[in-house]
Amino acid sequence: MKLELIVVVIVTILCIVDGVDRRSLSDHLRPFAPETRSLFKTNQERTDFIDSLKSKYNPATHKRGVKSNYTLTPYVIVPSLIGSVIEARLENTLNPHWLCPKTYSSWFYLWFDEYSLLPLLSSCWSWNVAMQFNKTSGFNYNQQGVFTRVPDFGGIGAVEYIDTAKTFGIWNETIKMMENFGYEANQTLFGAPYDWRVGPNNFFDRGHDGSWNPDPYYYNLKQLIERAYKMNNGTKVALTSLSEGAVTVLLFLTQYVTQAWKDQYIAYYVSLDGAIGGSVSAIGATLSDTYVSGASGTVIDGLLAALQSMGGVSWLFPNPDFYGSDRTYFSNPMGNFSASNFSIAYQYVNASGVVDMYNDFLKSGRFHYAVSPGLGIEVHLIFGNEVKTPYFFSYNTSDMIYPPEVEYGNGDGTIMESGLRWLERYNSKQYPVKSYPVTGMIHGTSLMNKDAQDYFFKIL
């Protein structure tokens, strides 16, 4: 153990001397994950923007909910893919890489510590973050000897910043602005972080075989919403989410809670860059290293295998409920591939587990998250449009190791426009669905876009 740590420290120092690209991971995951840059260049710019919001949208005149004189509607944040901190500890792992610690008794940031992606160390991270899939229960679980937890459920610590140095902020600017409107963490503003690596089965109380889930996310989310409601004197709670958080919220609202419960506890829902309908980019990210190689063309050792192991990524494949099972999304010399024959292509790249998870989610109804008659609550959709968005990949070789030719359509750069607008079809007088498209806004950047934030605070 001591020798392993000494080796890691030496390698880390050598890599630091060689230089660290603080943006490397964001580059690699940009096709389907949120940006982490700042909304404002200076504090004065932030102050001026907040003042402009206050002059237009006085929170005292925009009260939502019932049964209370409390001014503000409590908010619960449901984050995105890569949008929650994940901590880990190690106990006699089977990590095959000789320089990787096999045991580490203290909790550390598995997601995210930028130094874990340094050259020579990235293989340790990729193995530790990867998952296994149990076909019997439908649950994802950690590698042997890897123990994980998501900290600060109910607080904002695990959603505001995702790294130890607090330089990779996601919700941080929006939270600061909400605090200027009078919101307080753990009183009127709550975070609901989750392990974004897992598939949707892990959110429920039981597995397919009846086995108990020791830490079901949806149970915890329901309890948090009820607690926020009680803490605020019976004021209904608003939900908001980013990217993959949208499908996480939609499945919760359609498959976990009743209409009577929603009528009592939910004021409305605000989706930012909702990954509704899924993304062709998620397919590309699990077929080849080339799609997640980053701007520099470099490949993080083991990243492709880690992404292929995550149910949370497979769940972002295009939704057959929206597009049908026969619509094709990519081709290679072996033919065209749709939801009905993905297995052929993934077997060829030794990643049949991806299809095992995808088919399980289909059979268990986890893609049925946006169906008639709708969500039964007021919905607001903030999203980008008129951005070139991948609709189809053409690979020149069967092993798909080279970058594909891409056919584009309209969307936000990741999600197709039809998915972004899908919930509009359920608009009604009782449960309105309102859209706020922002021309040219790229997926994952709504928290760094002033027009999108203006819409958000208008709703708030």
Secondary structure, 3 states (H helix, E strand, C coil): CHHHHHHHHHHHHHHHHHCCCCCHHHHHHHHHCCCCCCCCCCHHHHHHHHHHHHHHCCHHHCCCCCCCCCCCCCEEEECCCCCCCEEEEECCCCCCCCCCCCCEEEEEEEECCHHHHCCCCHHHHHHHHCEEECCCCCCEEECCCEEEECCCCCCCHHHHECCCCCCCECCHHHHHHHHHCCCCECCCEEECCCCCCCCHHHHCCECCCCCECCCCHHHHHHHHHHHHHHHCCCCCEEEEEECCHHHHHHHHHHHCCCHHHHHHHEEEEEEECCCCCCCHHHHHHHHCHHHHCCCCCCCCCCHHHHHHHCHHHHCCCCCHHHHCCCCEEEEECCEEEECCCHHHHHHHCCCHHHHHHHHHHHHCCCCCCCCCCCCCCCEEEEEEECEEEEEEEECCCCCCCCCCEEEEEEEECCCEHHHHCHHHHHCCCCCCEEEEEEECCCCCCHHHCHHHHHHHHHHC
